[in-house]
Amino acid sequence: MGRWKFGLGVLVLLAGCLASSQPAISQRAVPFLAQPKTLQALKSLQSATPFMTNDGQIPPADVYNGPFFKLNHAWPTTPLPPITNAPWQAAINNGPLTVANAPAYAAALKAAVAVNGRNLIMHYDTWDAAKAGWYNEPWLGSLREAIRGTYQGSCCFGSDNFEGLGVQFSTRVVTYYDARAAAALNRFWGASAMQPTLKAADAQFAEGSLIVKAASFASTDRTKPRDWWASMKGAQEWDVYIDPTTNDGAPELWPSYVAQFDIIVKDTQSSPRTGWVFMTLVYDASAPGDIWDKMVPLGVQWGNDPESTSASIPLKENWVNMKAPPYSRATLGWNGRLSGPNDGAANLISVNGTQSDGPVGNSSCMSCHSTSQWNASLHTFQPGSFLSRPSPTPQGQDRLSRPAARWAQSALRHRVRRRG
């Protein structure tokens, strides 16, 4: 049976995958269907609609009277003209990315989204995604809190992950697509997002497509909502409406700190082997300027460096900024490949039956967002249901297919297991 190979089209297929990250090492995974809260969340997903704005939990007016998240799914219906000589390409003389020129590329890429990045992070009271030309993916409304539209990324990081951290924290993430990237969402999902076109060509982004993801960190300790980590001193505070303990209790207005901002661009010219470039900005309290200026590059990744199989072989498709704050470099991936503090690329691992004493880098930005395969012949989409289901079995049993179950697990990633 044929398999549709989407490559980085997984960003379209698994809505919200850019934000995917899993519980940190302080949590133990248990079988997917053995968790009552997971089953409850699965039922919520099954009754969800594609363009739900939030999870239905709205803070009362006496608690919060600011702006709320507005899902923008008015995706462009026609592709934008091809982009040429983009600023980030011009910064490296329209040649390929290298470790030497990656800092210049990073500076130009950050500058390209600076207006919207600064407004989104610092001026949310006047931020309007629709007017700014930024869009969202479908099928995540049942997971989004109402104020910022964030959903849980990772939980729960602690002192095993970051030195000097006195509490555990979880992360909240929200993703936006520019007009070029959103045209691919329209082509793949269609106006209703109920009958996606499962074809490789329709899952590809146009050259120059930009996707950004903001991540904020929130203490899970009710006694320490603020000032729980020196690394976040002076960071932009985002109010979110959540249960900070992550136990699915009653939500409350809770502060979080913007700590990471990812920028992903489709750029085959600069990255001919993979066609994509990933960049991570992290908050640096010691950097000069305003809060956006303090979001400094952690690094750039444009390939998996398959030839670099040990620490003695230098990386040629990753650049890490060694001047980035120490906390942000504690969670780099395999042999120092790019991965931010939200991303969970360092995990407890076991080799020949021996478990590591602490987190070990075993993934990266690009290897997480790598080839996805979907066996379209095994299932069809049913109206009114988020999950796809296969045709009835010869015994008349209609059960969730393995690919669909994996999709459900991905959608519930923060409930089940840590990203690998």
N, C-alpha and C positions, 0 to 999 in steps of 0.2 A: 504494500500500500504506500502511496506517495506521501511525502512529508513536505509541507511548505517551509522553506528555509528563509527566515526573515532577517538574519543577521541583526544589525542594530535596530531593525524594525520592531524589535521587542518593546521599544519605547512607546510605540503606538499600540501594540496588541495588548500588553499588560498595562492598562492605564495606571499611571502613577508609579511605574517601576523605577523612575529616576529617584524616587524618594525611598526606595526599598532599603531597609536595614532592619536588623533583628535584635532580639533581646541580648544584652551583653552577658558576660560569662557568669555573673552572679545568679542568673536564672538557669534552671535545668529544663530541657525540653521534655515533654511527655507526648505520647501518641496523640495525633491530631484529633481523632474523634473521641478521645477520652476526657476532654476538657469541657465541662458544662458551659463555661463562658464562651468557649470557641463555638459550641453548637448554637448558643444564643446569638452570637454575632453572625454565624452562617445563616441563620433564619432571617436576620435583619438584612443581610445581603440579598437573599433570595426574594425578598419583598421590595427591594430597592428599585428606584427608577433611575435612568441614566443621568438626568440633569438635576437631581436633588442638590440643594445648596449646602445643607448641613444635616447633622444627625437629629435635628428636631429639638435639641436642648438650647433654649434661648434665655440668656440672662435677663432678669427683671430690670425695669427701668431704674429702680432705686439702687441697683448694683452696678449697672453699666449703661451709659447713654451715648456711646460713641458709634462709629461706623461699623457695619457688618460686612462680612465677605459676600461678594456677588459673583457667582459662577458665570464666566463669559464663555459661552459655547457657540457664539455667532461666528463660526470659523469661516475664513475666506473660501468661496466656492470655486475660484479660479486661481491657478498658480501665479505667483509673482514672477516678474522677469528674472532671468538668470543674474546672479550677482557676480561681478568681476572686480578685481583689484580691491577687495574688502580691506578695511584698515588693518586688520590683524595679518592679512596676507602681505600688504604693502610693507608692514613693519619688518618683515624678514625677506624683503626684496622678491616677493612672489616665488620663493623657492621652497624646498622642503624644510620641515622643522628639524632642528638639531638641539642637543643639550646646550650648545653655545648661544643660539638665538632664541631659545624658549622664553627667557625673561622679557625680551622685547615684544614677543608675541603676546605674552600674558598681560603686559601693560596696555597694549592696544585693544585686546579683547575686553578687559575690564572697562576701559574708556568707552567702548562701543555701547555698553549697557549702563553707563554711569548715571544718566538722568533718571531712568526708571528704577535702577537699583537703589539709588539714594532716596527717591520718593517712596518706594515700597517699604524700605527699612525704616526711614526716619520720619516720613510725613504721611503716615497711613490715613490721617484724617482727611487728606485731600487726594489720596491715591485712587485712581479710577482706571482699572485694567482695560475696560472697553475703550475709553478715550485714548489711552496710551498705546493701544494696539497689541495687547497681550491677552492670551487665551488660556483656558484650562481644559484638562482631560475629563472625560465622562466617568461615571460609575464609582466615584469615590465619596459621594455626598453622605452616605450612611456612616462614614468614618470621620467626616470633617467636623471640627468644632465651629461654632457660629461666627466668632469674631474675625479671625484671620483666615479661616478655611484650612487650618492645619490639621493634620492627622499624625498619629504617633509614628515616629521613625524607629528609634531604638529605646530599649529599656533593659536593664538599668545599669548604667555605668557607675563605677565606684573607685575606691582607692587601688584596686587591682589594675585598673586601666590608666588612672592618672594620679601621679604622685602629688601629695598634699591636698587631695580632695577629701573634705570632711563629711560629705553627704553623698547619697546616690542621686543621679539625675536621669531623666528621660529626655528624649528629643522630639520636637514637633517640626514637621516639614510641610512646605507648600511649593508647588511647581507652576511655572508659567511658560507658555510657548509664544514666540513671536509669530508674525503673520505667515512667514514662509513655512515654519514648522506646523502651524495650525492648519494650513491648507492640506497637509498630509493627514491630519486628524479627520478633516472633512472627507477626504478621499477614502480613507479606510473605514471610518465609522458611519458615514452618511448622516443625513439630517436628524434621523431618529436615534442613532447609536444602537439600534436593535438588530440590525442585520449587517454586520461588518463584512467587508469583502476580503475573504481569506486568500489573498493572492500576494505573492512576493512583491510584485511591482507596485501595488497599492500601499504597501507598508513601508515604502522608502521615503525619506525626507529629501527635500531639494537642497542643492548646494547653498550654503550660507544660512541654513536654518539654525536658529538660536533657541536654546532651552535653558532656563535658569531655575534653581531651586534654593530657597532660603530655609535654613534650619536654626531653630532656637532651642535652648536648653532650659529645662525646668526642674527644680528640686523636687524630689519625691518625699521630702521630710516636711510635714506640716508645721514644725516648729522653726524651720529656716527657709522661708520663702524667698528671701533676698540675701545678698552678700554672703553666699555660701562658698565662693571660690574666688581667690584673688585674680585668677586669669580672666574673669569676667568683669573686673572692676571698670565701671564706666561704659559698659556695653549697652546697646539699645535694648530697652525693656519692651517686650510685647505682652500685652494681656491676652490670655487665652482662657476659654471656658471649659475646664476639664476637671476630672477627679485627679489631683496631683499624685495620689498614691498609686495610680494605674490599676486600682482594684475594681473599677466599674461602679464606684459609689456615686453619690450625688455630685454633679459638677459644681464648681465655684470659680469665681474670677481669680486667676492665678498668674503671677508674673513669670516670664521666661526671658532669656537673654539671647539675642541674635549672635550666633557664634560662627556660622559657616554659610557660605554663599557659593553655589556651584554654577559654572557656566559651561555649557556643552554646545559645540558647533559642528555642523557637517561641513567638512573642509577636506575634500579629496586632494586638492592641490598641495596643501601643506602636509597632509597625512595620507600619502597614496596607498599605504598598505592596509589601513583599516577604514579610511574615509572619515574618521571622527577625531575630535580633540576634546579632552576633558580638562577643565581647570577648576581648582578649588581655592577660594578665598577664605581666610580665617581671621577672627578678631584678634588684634594685637593691641593691648592696652597701652603699650609704650610708644606706639607709632604716632606721629604728629597729625594734626588736622581733625576734621570732623569724623563722625562714626563711619561713614562710607570710606574715608581715607584710611581709617584704621583696619579695614578689611583688606589684608595683604595677601599676596599669592602664597599658598603653601606649595603649589607646584602645578605642573602641566603633564598630561599623559596623552600620547598619541599612538601607543601600541603596547602590546603585552610583553615585549622583549623576550620572545620564546627562546632565543639563543642564550639568555642569561639564566643559567640553571643553578648558579651558586653565587654567594656573596663576592667571590673573587672575580666574577665576570661583570664588568661595568654595564650599567643600564644605558641604552642608546635611545630609547623611546619614552623615557621618563626624565623630567627635571624636577628636583625638589629644592625649594628655597631654604637653605640652611640657616637663613636669618629669620625665618618664621618662628613664632613663639614656641618654646619647648613643648608645651602641652599638645600642640597640634601635630608635632612630629612623633608623638608617642604611639600613634595608631597607624603609622605607615604600613603598607601591605608587604607582600612577599619580597624579601631582599630589598626593601626600601621603595617599592613601587608606590605610586600615589594613592592615598586614601586619607580622607579627613576624619576628624574626631567623631562625626556623626555616623560614620559609614560601617564600622564594625568589621574591618578587614584583618584585625588581630584577634585571634581566638585561642582557647585551649585546644591543643591538638594531641593526638596519640600516634606514636611511631613504634611499630613492632610491640605494641602492648604497653608502652611506657608513655604516660601522660606528661606534658610539659608542666613546669612549675608555674608559669604565668602565660599571658597572652603572647602568641607568636603570629607574625604576619603571614597570612596564607591566602590573600586575595588582593584586589585592587579595584579602582574605579572601573577601568575598562573590562577587566575579566569578569566583574559582576554583571555588567551590561553587555554581555557577549551573545553569541548566537542562540536564538530561540527557535524551537521547532514545534509545529502544531499539526497534528494529524487530522486534517479537516474531514477525512472520510469516516471518522469514528463518531462524529456527533454533529448536531445541528443546533441552532439557537432557537429557543422557544419564546414567543412573545410574552412579555410580562415577567421574565425571569432573568436574573443576572447571569446565572450559571447555564452553560450549555449541557445538554443531555444527549446521549446516544440514542439510536433507534432501539426499539425493544429487542431483547435477546430472544433466541428461539423458544425459551421457556416462558416468554411473555413478561419477563422482569425488566423494568426500566430503571437502571441504576446509573449513578454518576460515573462517567468514564474516567480513566486514570488521568488523561490530560486535563480534563475539567477539574478533577480533584486537586491536581497540582496548581491550577490557576486559582482555585479557592484558597489553597494554602498560601499562595503568594499574596493574595488580597488580604489575608489575615496574618501576614508575616510577623507582625509585632506580638501576636498571641502565641506563636508556635515555636519558632526556632531562630537562631541567629544566622545572619547572612554569612555565606561562605565564599 
